[in-house]
């Protein structure tokens, strides 16, 4: 589903680029395992124990935000069985 002119692939690409370039080094050691959402338009982000809380906080600040989410320190936000493998920088 497109978001304000962005495809889901574009949202993911922009979000990942912002996270890697501007945010990851600042948050990974202290917030590993928490959820982070970043507004791909502004670069503003929120961190919380769950993705819904982080999203709600971000949308309270900017109701038209286009959000991309990650689980800090993990290659994916969710799992279906198995276990998480921690990514190493």
Backbone as XML, in Angstrom:
<?xml version="1.0"?>
<chain id="A" units="angstrom">
  <residue number="1" name="UNK">
    <atom name="N" x="0.844" y="-1.185" z="0.000"/>
    <atom name="CA" x="0.000" y="0.000" z="0.000"/>
    <atom name="C" x="0.885" y="1.242" z="0.000"/>
  </residue>
  <residue number="2" name="UNK">
    <atom name="N" x="0.722" y="2.133" z="-0.959"/>
    <atom name="CA" x="1.535" y="3.341" z="-1.018"/>
    <atom name="C" x="1.201" y="4.303" z="0.123"/>
  </residue>
  <residue number="3" name="UNK">
    <atom name="N" x="2.180" y="5.074" z="0.547"/>
    <atom name="CA" x="2.015" y="6.055" z="1.612"/>
    <atom name="C" x="2.450" y="7.412" z="1.082"/>
  </residue>
  <residue number="4" name="UNK">
    <atom name="N" x="1.504" y="8.307" z="0.845"/>
    <atom name="CA" x="1.803" y="9.668" z="0.396"/>
    <atom name="C" x="2.812" y="9.691" z="-0.743"/>
  </residue>
  <residue number="5" name="UNK">
    <atom name="N" x="2.597" y="8.849" z="-1.732"/>
    <atom name="CA" x="3.475" y="8.849" z="-2.894"/>
    <atom name="C" x="4.661" y="7.911" z="-2.792"/>
  </residue>
  <residue number="6" name="UNK">
    <atom name="N" x="4.797" y="7.168" z="-1.688"/>
    <atom name="CA" x="5.893" y="6.219" z="-1.520"/>
    <atom name="C" x="5.355" y="4.792" z="-1.585"/>
  </residue>
  <residue number="7" name="UNK">
    <atom name="N" x="6.044" y="3.921" z="-2.278"/>
    <atom name="CA" x="5.693" y="2.508" z="-2.241"/>
    <atom name="C" x="6.236" y="1.928" z="-0.940"/>
  </residue>
  <residue number="8" name="UNK">
    <atom name="N" x="5.777" y="0.739" z="-0.574"/>
    <atom name="CA" x="6.291" y="0.129" z="0.655"/>
    <atom name="C" x="7.785" y="-0.147" z="0.537"/>
  </residue>
  <residue number="9" name="UNK">
    <atom name="N" x="8.262" y="-0.429" z="-0.669"/>
    <atom name="CA" x="9.694" y="-0.658" z="-0.879"/>
    <atom name="C" x="10.494" y="0.632" z="-0.666"/>
  </residue>
  <residue number="10" name="UNK">
    <atom name="N" x="9.936" y="1.745" z="-1.126"/>
    <atom name="CA" x="10.607" y="3.038" z="-0.930"/>
    <atom name="C" x="10.627" y="3.436" z="0.542"/>
  </residue>
  <residue number="11" name="UNK">
    <atom name="N" x="9.544" y="3.172" z="1.247"/>
    <atom name="CA" x="9.497" y="3.456" z="2.682"/>
    <atom name="C" x="10.579" y="2.633" z="3.390"/>
  </residue>
  <residue number="12" name="UNK">
    <atom name="N" x="10.652" y="1.354" z="3.074"/>
    <atom name="CA" x="11.653" y="0.490" z="3.702"/>
    <atom name="C" x="13.070" y="0.938" z="3.364"/>
  </residue>
  <residue number="13" name="UNK">
    <atom name="N" x="13.320" y="1.277" z="2.113"/>
    <atom name="CA" x="14.661" y="1.701" z="1.706"/>
    <atom name="C" x="15.068" y="2.992" z="2.413"/>
  </residue>
  <residue number="14" name="UNK">
    <atom name="N" x="14.192" y="3.979" z="2.404"/>
    <atom name="CA" x="14.501" y="5.252" z="3.072"/>
    <atom name="C" x="14.670" y="5.058" z="4.573"/>
  </residue>
  <residue number="15" name="UNK">
    <atom name="N" x="13.773" y="4.276" z="5.172"/>
    <atom name="CA" x="13.859" y="4.034" z="6.610"/>
    <atom name="C" x="15.147" y="3.346" z="7.005"/>
  </residue>
  <residue number="16" name="UNK">
    <atom name="N" x="15.536" y="2.335" z="6.255"/>
    <atom name="CA" x="16.772" y="1.604" z="6.553"/>
    <atom name="C" x="17.989" y="2.507" z="6.367"/>
  </residue>
  <residue number="17" name="UNK">
    <atom name="N" x="17.985" y="3.321" z="5.322"/>
    <atom name="CA" x="19.098" y="4.246" z="5.096"/>
    <atom name="C" x="19.239" y="5.237" z="6.242"/>
  </residue>
  <residue number="18" name="UNK">
    <atom name="N" x="18.142" y="5.821" z="6.690"/>
    <atom name="CA" x="18.171" y="6.774" z="7.807"/>
    <atom name="C" x="18.650" y="6.083" z="9.074"/>
  </residue>
  <residue number="19" name="UNK">
    <atom name="N" x="18.114" y="4.886" z="9.331"/>
    <atom name="CA" x="18.504" y="4.157" z="10.532"/>
    <atom name="C" x="20.008" y="3.866" z="10.527"/>
  </residue>
  <residue number="20" name="UNK">
    <atom name="N" x="20.507" y="3.334" z="9.436"/>
    <atom name="CA" x="21.928" y="2.968" z="9.363"/>
    <atom name="C" x="22.835" y="4.200" z="9.415"/>
  </residue>
  <residue number="21" name="UNK">
    <atom name="N" x="22.471" y="5.255" z="8.721"/>
    <atom name="CA" x="23.326" y="6.431" z="8.588"/>
    <atom name="C" x="23.301" y="7.325" z="9.827"/>
  </residue>
  <residue number="22" name="UNK">
    <atom name="N" x="22.121" y="7.488" z="10.448"/>
    <atom name="CA" x="21.972" y="8.515" z="11.471"/>
    <atom name="C" x="21.638" y="8.027" z="12.874"/>
  </residue>
  <residue number="23" name="UNK">
    <atom name="N" x="21.094" y="6.813" z="12.994"/>
    <atom name="CA" x="20.520" y="6.430" z="14.290"/>
    <atom name="C" x="21.215" y="5.239" z="14.937"/>
  </residue>
  <residue number="24" name="UNK">
    <atom name="N" x="21.521" y="4.211" z="14.184"/>
    <atom name="CA" x="21.985" y="2.937" z="14.734"/>
    <atom name="C" x="23.104" y="3.081" z="15.763"/>
  </residue>
  <residue number="25" name="UNK">
    <atom name="N" x="24.144" y="3.801" z="15.427"/>
    <atom name="CA" x="25.287" y="3.939" z="16.336"/>
    <atom name="C" x="24.904" y="4.605" z="17.657"/>
  </residue>
  <residue number="26" name="UNK">
    <atom name="N" x="23.886" y="5.451" z="17.638"/>
    <atom name="CA" x="23.448" y="6.164" z="18.837"/>
    <atom name="C" x="22.641" y="5.287" z="19.786"/>
  </residue>
  <residue number="27" name="UNK">
    <atom name="N" x="21.934" y="4.280" z="19.252"/>
    <atom name="CA" x="20.943" y="3.586" z="20.078"/>
    <atom name="C" x="21.220" y="2.102" z="20.329"/>
  </residue>
  <residue number="28" name="UNK">
    <atom name="N" x="22.038" y="1.467" z="19.504"/>
    <atom name="CA" x="22.111" y="0.009" z="19.543"/>
    <atom name="C" x="22.619" y="-0.558" z="20.862"/>
  </residue>
  <residue number="29" name="UNK">
    <atom name="N" x="23.647" y="0.013" z="21.453"/>
    <atom name="CA" x="24.184" y="-0.582" z="22.678"/>
    <atom name="C" x="23.246" y="-0.430" z="23.871"/>
  </residue>
  <residue number="30" name="UNK">
    <atom name="N" x="22.545" y="0.668" z="23.948"/>
    <atom name="CA" x="21.680" y="0.934" z="25.110"/>
    <atom name="C" x="20.266" y="0.385" z="24.967"/>
  </residue>
  <residue number="31" name="UNK">
    <atom name="N" x="19.780" y="0.218" z="23.746"/>
    <atom name="CA" x="18.371" y="-0.123" z="23.542"/>
    <atom name="C" x="18.149" y="-1.442" z="22.793"/>
  </residue>
  <residue number="32" name="UNK">
    <atom name="N" x="19.125" y="-2.326" z="22.788"/>
    <atom name="CA" x="19.014" y="-3.605" z="22.061"/>
    <atom name="C" x="17.731" y="-4.340" z="22.456"/>
  </residue>
  <residue number="33" name="UNK">
    <atom name="N" x="16.979" y="-4.769" z="21.445"/>
    <atom name="CA" x="15.738" y="-5.515" z="21.668"/>
    <atom name="C" x="14.488" y="-4.658" z="21.697"/>
  </residue>
  <residue number="34" name="UNK">
    <atom name="N" x="14.648" y="-3.353" z="21.831"/>
    <atom name="CA" x="13.489" y="-2.462" z="21.817"/>
    <atom name="C" x="13.115" y="-2.150" z="20.373"/>
  </residue>
  <residue number="35" name="UNK">
    <atom name="N" x="11.951" y="-1.560" z="20.206"/>
    <atom name="CA" x="11.464" y="-1.192" z="18.882"/>
    <atom name="C" x="11.694" y="0.292" z="18.633"/>
  </residue>
  <residue number="36" name="UNK">
    <atom name="N" x="12.081" y="0.600" z="17.406"/>
    <atom name="CA" x="12.308" y="1.968" z="16.991"/>
    <atom name="C" x="11.505" y="2.220" z="15.726"/>
  </residue>
  <residue number="37" name="UNK">
    <atom name="N" x="10.816" y="3.336" z="15.689"/>
    <atom name="CA" x="10.159" y="3.765" z="14.456"/>
    <atom name="C" x="10.726" y="5.119" z="14.083"/>
  </residue>
  <residue number="38" name="UNK">
    <atom name="N" x="10.983" y="5.290" z="12.799"/>
    <atom name="CA" x="11.532" y="6.543" z="12.287"/>
    <atom name="C" x="10.588" y="7.101" z="11.231"/>
  </residue>
  <residue number="39" name="UNK">
    <atom name="N" x="10.366" y="8.401" z="11.307"/>
    <atom name="CA" x="9.582" y="9.100" z="10.294"/>
    <atom name="C" x="10.521" y="9.342" z="9.119"/>
  </residue>
  <residue number="40" name="UNK">
    <atom name="N" x="10.245" y="8.740" z="7.979"/>
    <atom name="CA" x="11.163" y="8.847" z="6.848"/>
    <atom name="C" x="11.172" y="10.240" z="6.234"/>
  </residue>
  <residue number="41" name="UNK">
    <atom name="N" x="10.227" y="11.086" z="6.588"/>
    <atom name="CA" x="10.200" y="12.446" z="6.058"/>
    <atom name="C" x="11.055" y="13.401" z="6.878"/>
  </residue>
  <residue number="42" name="UNK">
    <atom name="N" x="11.120" y="13.183" z="8.194"/>
    <atom name="CA" x="11.819" y="14.124" z="9.076"/>
    <atom name="C" x="13.062" y="13.533" z="9.732"/>
  </residue>
  <residue number="43" name="UNK">
    <atom name="N" x="13.144" y="12.224" z="9.830"/>
    <atom name="CA" x="14.249" y="11.591" z="10.539"/>
    <atom name="C" x="14.004" y="11.472" z="12.032"/>
  </residue>
  <residue number="44" name="UNK">
    <atom name="N" x="12.894" y="12.014" z="12.526"/>
    <atom name="CA" x="12.556" y="11.909" z="13.947"/>
    <atom name="C" x="12.225" y="10.453" z="14.260"/>
  </residue>
  <residue number="45" name="UNK">
    <atom name="N" x="12.580" y="9.999" z="15.465"/>
    <atom name="CA" x="12.308" y="8.617" z="15.825"/>
    <atom name="C" x="11.873" y="8.485" z="17.275"/>
  </residue>
  <residue number="46" name="UNK">
    <atom name="N" x="11.247" y="7.359" z="17.553"/>
    <atom name="CA" x="10.792" y="7.008" z="18.897"/>
    <atom name="C" x="11.221" y="5.583" z="19.195"/>
  </residue>
  <residue number="47" name="UNK">
    <atom name="N" x="11.538" y="5.319" z="20.456"/>
    <atom name="CA" x="11.940" y="3.990" z="20.919"/>
    <atom name="C" x="11.006" y="3.582" z="22.046"/>
  </residue>
  <residue number="48" name="UNK">
    <atom name="N" x="10.563" y="2.316" z="22.020"/>
    <atom name="CA" x="9.700" y="1.798" z="23.081"/>
    <atom name="C" x="9.868" y="0.287" z="23.185"/>
  </residue>
  <residue number="49" name="UNK">
    <atom name="N" x="9.290" y="-0.277" z="24.213"/>
    <atom name="CA" x="9.341" y="-1.723" z="24.414"/>
    <atom name="C" x="8.552" y="-2.480" z="23.351"/>
  </residue>
  <residue number="50" name="UNK">
    <atom name="N" x="7.563" y="-1.806" z="22.741"/>
    <atom name="CA" x="6.782" y="-2.443" z="21.675"/>
    <atom name="C" x="6.576" y="-1.449" z="20.541"/>
  </residue>
  <residue number="51" name="UNK">
    <atom name="N" x="6.325" y="-1.990" z="19.359"/>
    <atom name="CA" x="6.219" y="-1.139" z="18.176"/>
    <atom name="C" x="4.984" y="-0.249" z="18.184"/>
  </residue>
  <residue number="52" name="UNK">
    <atom name="N" x="3.901" y="-0.696" z="18.770"/>
    <atom name="CA" x="2.682" y="0.112" z="18.809"/>
    <atom name="C" x="2.898" y="1.382" z="19.631"/>
  </residue>
  <residue number="53" name="UNK">
    <atom name="N" x="3.533" y="1.255" z="20.780"/>
    <atom name="CA" x="3.809" y="2.427" z="21.620"/>
    <atom name="C" x="4.723" y="3.400" z="20.898"/>
  </residue>
  <residue number="54" name="UNK">
    <atom name="N" x="5.774" y="2.896" z="20.268"/>
    <atom name="CA" x="6.688" y="3.766" z="19.521"/>
    <atom name="C" x="5.951" y="4.470" z="18.385"/>
  </residue>
  <residue number="55" name="UNK">
    <atom name="N" x="5.100" y="3.739" z="17.674"/>
    <atom name="CA" x="4.333" y="4.330" z="16.575"/>
    <atom name="C" x="3.357" y="5.384" z="17.077"/>
  </residue>
  <residue number="56" name="UNK">
    <atom name="N" x="2.665" y="5.084" z="18.156"/>
    <atom name="CA" x="1.715" y="6.044" z="18.728"/>
    <atom name="C" x="2.416" y="7.343" z="19.130"/>
  </residue>
  <residue number="57" name="UNK">
    <atom name="N" x="3.593" y="7.230" z="19.740"/>
    <atom name="CA" x="4.350" y="8.429" z="20.140"/>
    <atom name="C" x="4.761" y="9.251" z="18.918"/>
  </residue>
  <residue number="58" name="UNK">
    <atom name="N" x="5.251" y="8.565" z="17.897"/>
    <atom name="CA" x="5.679" y="9.264" z="16.682"/>
    <atom name="C" x="4.501" y="9.960" z="16.011"/>
  </residue>
  <residue number="59" name="UNK">
    <atom name="N" x="3.361" y="9.275" z="15.933"/>
    <atom name="CA" x="2.182" y="9.861" z="15.296"/>
    <atom name="C" x="1.568" y="10.979" z="16.128"/>
  </residue>
  <residue number="60" name="UNK">
    <atom name="N" x="1.757" y="10.946" z="17.446"/>
    <atom name="CA" x="1.280" y="12.043" z="18.289"/>
    <atom name="C" x="2.067" y="13.319" z="17.980"/>
  </residue>
  <residue number="61" name="UNK">
    <atom name="N" x="3.342" y="13.168" z="17.656"/>
    <atom name="CA" x="4.178" y="14.316" z="17.298"/>
    <atom name="C" x="3.902" y="14.810" z="15.883"/>
  </residue>
  <residue number="62" name="UNK">
    <atom name="N" x="3.637" y="13.864" z="14.966"/>
    <atom name="CA" x="3.408" y="14.205" z="13.565"/>
    <atom name="C" x="2.378" y="13.234" z="12.994"/>
  </residue>
  <residue number="63" name="UNK">
    <atom name="N" x="1.116" y="13.624" z="12.991"/>
    <atom name="CA" x="0.045" y="12.721" z="12.540"/>
    <atom name="C" x="0.158" y="12.254" z="11.089"/>
  </residue>
  <residue number="64" name="UNK">
    <atom name="N" x="0.939" y="12.932" z="10.267"/>
    <atom name="CA" x="1.094" y="12.524" z="8.871"/>
    <atom name="C" x="2.452" y="11.861" z="8.615"/>
  </residue>
  <residue number="65" name="UNK">
    <atom name="N" x="3.096" y="11.428" z="9.676"/>
    <atom name="CA" x="4.401" y="10.772" z="9.547"/>
    <atom name="C" x="4.283" y="9.500" z="8.710"/>
  </residue>
  <residue number="66" name="UNK">
    <atom name="N" x="5.335" y="9.203" z="7.990"/>
    <atom name="CA" x="5.440" y="7.934" z="7.276"/>
    <atom name="C" x="6.498" y="7.140" z="8.029"/>
  </residue>
  <residue number="67" name="UNK">
    <atom name="N" x="6.074" y="6.066" z="8.683"/>
    <atom name="CA" x="6.927" y="5.370" z="9.639"/>
    <atom name="C" x="7.536" y="4.091" z="9.087"/>
  </residue>
  <residue number="68" name="UNK">
    <atom name="N" x="8.774" y="3.867" z="9.505"/>
    <atom name="CA" x="9.503" y="2.634" z="9.224"/>
    <atom name="C" x="9.977" y="2.119" z="10.573"/>
  </residue>
  <residue number="69" name="UNK">
    <atom name="N" x="9.792" y="0.828" z="10.834"/>
    <atom name="CA" x="10.156" y="0.281" z="12.132"/>
    <atom name="C" x="11.218" y="-0.794" z="12.064"/>
  </residue>
  <residue number="70" name="UNK">
    <atom name="N" x="12.029" y="-0.854" z="13.136"/>
    <atom name="CA" x="13.044" y="-1.894" z="13.294"/>
    <atom name="C" x="13.060" y="-2.339" z="14.743"/>
  </residue>
  <residue number="71" name="UNK">
    <atom name="N" x="13.584" y="-3.532" z="14.959"/>
    <atom name="CA" x="13.883" y="-3.979" z="16.318"/>
    <atom name="C" x="15.378" y="-3.821" z="16.482"/>
  </residue>
  <residue number="72" name="UNK">
    <atom name="N" x="15.777" y="-3.001" z="17.401"/>
    <atom name="CA" x="17.172" y="-2.609" z="17.555"/>
    <atom name="C" x="18.049" y="-3.818" z="17.873"/>
  </residue>
  <residue number="73" name="UNK">
    <atom name="N" x="19.067" y="-4.010" z="17.035"/>
    <atom name="CA" x="20.035" y="-5.081" z="17.241"/>
    <atom name="C" x="19.642" y="-6.421" z="16.662"/>
  </residue>
  <residue number="74" name="UNK">
    <atom name="N" x="18.529" y="-6.484" z="15.946"/>
    <atom name="CA" x="18.054" y="-7.745" z="15.374"/>
    <atom name="C" x="17.827" y="-7.577" z="13.872"/>
  </residue>
  <residue number="75" name="UNK">
    <atom name="N" x="18.004" y="-8.644" z="13.107"/>
    <atom name="CA" x="17.821" y="-8.534" z="11.655"/>
    <atom name="C" x="16.363" y="-8.396" z="11.233"/>
  </residue>
  <residue number="76" name="UNK">
    <atom name="N" x="15.429" y="-8.821" z="12.074"/>
    <atom name="CA" x="14.005" y="-8.678" z="11.798"/>
    <atom name="C" x="13.289" y="-8.251" z="13.075"/>
  </residue>
  <residue number="77" name="UNK">
    <atom name="N" x="12.118" y="-7.651" z="12.910"/>
    <atom name="CA" x="11.365" y="-7.191" z="14.072"/>
    <atom name="C" x="10.611" y="-8.322" z="14.753"/>
  </residue>
  <residue number="78" name="UNK">
    <atom name="N" x="10.193" y="-9.318" z="13.969"/>
    <atom name="CA" x="9.372" y="-10.404" z="14.502"/>
    <atom name="C" x="9.904" y="-11.742" z="14.045"/>
  </residue>
  <residue number="79" name="UNK">
    <atom name="N" x="9.452" y="-12.783" z="14.698"/>
    <atom name="CA" x="9.840" y="-14.129" z="14.283"/>
    <atom name="C" x="8.630" y="-15.036" z="14.308"/>
  </residue>
  <residue number="80" name="UNK">
    <atom name="N" x="8.683" y="-16.042" z="13.484"/>
    <atom name="CA" x="7.649" y="-17.074" z="13.458"/>
    <atom name="C" x="8.333" y="-18.382" z="13.812"/>
  </residue>
  <residue number="81" name="UNK">
    <atom name="N" x="8.365" y="-18.700" z="15.077"/>
    <atom name="CA" x="9.080" y="-19.886" z="15.527"/>
    <atom name="C" x="10.574" y="-19.648" z="15.498"/>
  </residue>
  <residue number="82" name="UNK">
    <atom name="N" x="11.351" y="-20.606" z="15.937"/>
    <atom name="CA" x="12.811" y="-20.451" z="15.939"/>
    <atom name="C" x="13.242" y="-19.456" z="16.968"/>
  </residue>
  <residue number="83" name="UNK">
    <atom name="N" x="14.381" y="-18.802" z="16.709"/>
    <atom name="CA" x="14.890" y="-17.800" z="17.638"/>
    <atom name="C" x="15.589" y="-16.695" z="16.870"/>
  </residue>
  <residue number="84" name="UNK">
    <atom name="N" x="15.749" y="-15.549" z="17.534"/>
    <atom name="CA" x="16.433" y="-14.425" z="16.920"/>
    <atom name="C" x="17.928" y="-14.681" z="16.913"/>
  </residue>
  <residue number="85" name="UNK">
    <atom name="N" x="18.575" y="-14.224" z="15.888"/>
    <atom name="CA" x="20.022" y="-14.171" z="15.834"/>
    <atom name="C" x="20.402" y="-12.704" z="15.936"/>
  </residue>
  <residue number="86" name="UNK">
    <atom name="N" x="21.269" y="-12.376" z="16.858"/>
    <atom name="CA" x="21.681" y="-10.993" z="17.051"/>
    <atom name="C" x="22.644" y="-10.626" z="15.942"/>
  </residue>
  <residue number="87" name="UNK">
    <atom name="N" x="22.379" y="-9.499" z="15.288"/>
    <atom name="CA" x="23.309" y="-9.049" z="14.248"/>
    <atom name="C" x="24.459" y="-8.320" z="14.909"/>
  </residue>
  <residue number="88" name="UNK">
    <atom name="N" x="25.601" y="-8.480" z="14.371"/>
    <atom name="CA" x="26.812" y="-7.837" z="14.878"/>
    <atom name="C" x="27.281" y="-6.799" z="13.860"/>
  </residue>
  <residue number="89" name="UNK">
    <atom name="N" x="27.651" y="-5.608" z="14.341"/>
    <atom name="CA" x="28.120" y="-4.571" z="13.406"/>
    <atom name="C" x="29.420" y="-4.967" z="12.737"/>
  </residue>
</chain>
